[in-house]
Amino acid sequence: MNLHVKRDRTRFFYMLLGLAMAATILVGFSRTYYLKAWFDTPPLTLRLHLHGFVLTLWLVLFVVQASLIAAGRRGLHKRLGIAGLVLAALVIATSCAAAIEAARLGGDRGGISAADRLYSSVLVVSTFALFVSMGTALRKRPEIHKRLMLLATIAVIGPGVTRAVALLAGHGIRDSHVAVMSALVLLALLYDWHTRGRPHWVLLSGGLVLIASQLTRRFVGGSEIWAHIGNWLIH
């Protein structure tokens, strides 16, 4: 009985974590996307609109899927999983297109080159694709599947976190998104420890990969090799 209760709580935990991530993105992109009509911000291109719309759908789907598991609706969860694959592909495609366009329009700023910023976006897309691909391949192993999908969703919230922190603090804070992403991974690990007695190896190893890739992104993004590749993609 106690084990059953702990599992139910874990399911609700993923739903609540999804809602927290969605709320962060809503705040971060409130002025430039969700509430844009009320703020004097630069116009968005079609690619950026599509990117914002598709990413929003992904966050909504994550919350819905976690809610269905919490409610015991596994059949509907599996059927929606097919739509999730299509949506994941759209996330990757629109993110790549939007990243190149944003780098082209934004240029160099804040001491960071356009190519360097593009690499950060490419890293987000790559880690998202990695975790979603693994999660899809291991969909019949729910304990692994749900943690990989959580990591995939954490991977794409970085830009929104950066903007949310800047908006709430009144100024940007370097690598604030890394701190928030690390906190989310740590929170999930602690919850695993509480409900399972130990952290799940997928969440531990995947979380390390995710955070390490963010902490070391400047070494690649600022390299001359990537500068040639990134500038070629931008131009």
N, C-alpha and C positions, 0 to 999 in steps of 0.2 A: 504493500500500500504506500509506504513512504517513497519507494523508488518510483512508483507511478506518479505521485504528486510532484516529485522533483523533475520528472520528465515534462510534465505539463507546464511547470514553471519555466523550464528551459525554452519551451516553445513560445510562451508569452514573452520571454526575454528577447528573443530574436525580433518579434514584432515591435516591441518597444524600442529596441535599438534602431530598427528601420525608421520608425517615426522620428526619433531624435536626429538621425542623419537627414531625413527629408526636411525637417524643420530648419536645420543648419543651412541647407542649400536654399531654402525659401528665403531666409534672411540674407544670405550672401549675395544672391542674384535678384533681390527684391527691386532695387533701383534700376538695374540694367535689363531686367527681363520680366519678372512677374508683375511688378507694379510700375513698369516703364512709362505708362501713360501719364503718371503723376509726377514724373521727374524729367528734368532736362538733361537727358543723356544721349550720346551719339546713336544714330540709327543703326539697326541691325540688318545685316545682309540675310538673304534667304538661307544660306548655309548655316549661319549662326542661329537663326530661328529654328531650323530643323534640329540642330544639335541640342538646343535647350529643350525642345519639345520631347525628343527621344529620350534624353537623360531623365527628364521628369517622369516619363512613362516607366522607365526602368525602376526608379525609386518607388513609384506607386505599386508596380508589380511585386517588388521585393516585400513590401508591407503586406500586400494581399496574399501572397504565397505563404508568408509566415503566419498570417491570420488563419488561413485555411488549415494549416497543420495544427495550429492551436485548437481549432474547432473540430479536428478529426476528419476533415474533408479531403482525404488523400487522393481520391479519384479525380476531383476537380483540380486539385493541385497538380496532378500529373498531366491532365489535359492542357492546363495553362502553361505547363512547361514547354510545350511545343511552340506556343506563341513567344515564350521567353527566349527560345533559341533564335527566332527571327529578330526579335527586339535586340538581342545581344549583338547580332551581326550589324544591325542598323546603328547601334551605339558605336561600334568600332569604325564603321564607314563615315558616319557624320562627325565623329570626334576627330578623325584624321583630316577630313576636309576643313572643319572649323579651325583646327590648330594651324594649318598652313595659311588659311585666310587671315586669322588673327595675327599671326607673325608677320604676314605681308603688310597688313594695314597698320599694325602697331610699331613696327620697326624696332630699333634699339632704344631702350629706355631704362632709367634707373640703374645704369651701370651694367645691365644685362643685355646681351645681344639678342636679336630676333631668333637666331639659330639656337642659342642656348635655351630660350623660352620654348622653342619648338620641341627640343629634346625632352623637356619636362612633360610636355603633352604626349609625346610618343611613348614615354615611359609609363604614363598613366594608362594609355590604351594597351600597351604590351602586357602589363601586369593584369589588367582587367581580362584581356583575352586568355591569358594563361590560366587564371583561376576559373573562369567560366568554362573553358575547354575541359579542364580536369573535373570540374563539378558535373558537367554533362556526361563525361565518360564514366563517372562513378555515381551516377544518379540512383542506382539500385542499392547504394550503401548510404542511407540517409544521414548518419552521423558525420560522415565525411562530406557528403554533398552539401549540406546546409552550411557547414563551416567554410567551404570553398566559395559558396555564393556570398556569404558575409564578407569574406576577404575581397572578393571582386567588387562589391559595392563600396567598401571602405576605400578601395583603390581609386575610385572615380570622384570622390567627394573633395579631394584636395583643393582644387581651384575655388570651390564654393566656401570651404573653410577659411581660406586665406582672405576672401572678401568679407565674410561674416565677421572675422576677428578685426579686420581693419575698420569695418563699419561700427562695431560696438566699442572698440578701443579708441577710435578717432584717428588712428594711424596704423600703418602696416607693421607687423611684427615678423621678423625674419624666421622662416621655417615654422611658423605657427601651425601650419597644416600637418607637419610631421609630428608635432606634439599632440595634436588632437587625434590623428590617426593612431599613434602609439597608445594613447589613452583608451581608445575604443578596443584595440586588440588586447590590451592589458585587462580591461573590464571583462571581455569575453573569456579570457584565460582564467581570471579569478572566479567567474561564474562556473566555469568548467570544474575548477578545483572544488567549489562548494557543492556542486551537484553530482560530480563523478568521483571526487576524491583525488583527482589529478588533472592537469591540463591535457587536452587532446593534442596528439603529436602533429596533426594537420594544421591546427590553429597556431601551434607554437612555431613550427618550421615555416609555414606560409607567412605568419606575421613577421618573422625575422627577415624573410626575403623581401617583403613589402617595405618594411622600414629601412632596411639596409640599402635598397635600391633608391630610396628617396634621399638618404643621407649622403650617398656617393654620386648623386646625379650630376653635380657640378664638375666632377672630374672628367666625365665623358662629354657633357654638354658644353663645357668650356674648352675642349680640346680642339686642336687644329684639324684633325681628321673629321670630327663631327661638323666643324664650321664649314668645311667644303661640302659635305653631304647636305647639311641643313640649308645652306644658302642656295644650293642647287634645287632643293625641293621648293623653297620659297619663291625663287625667281624662275 
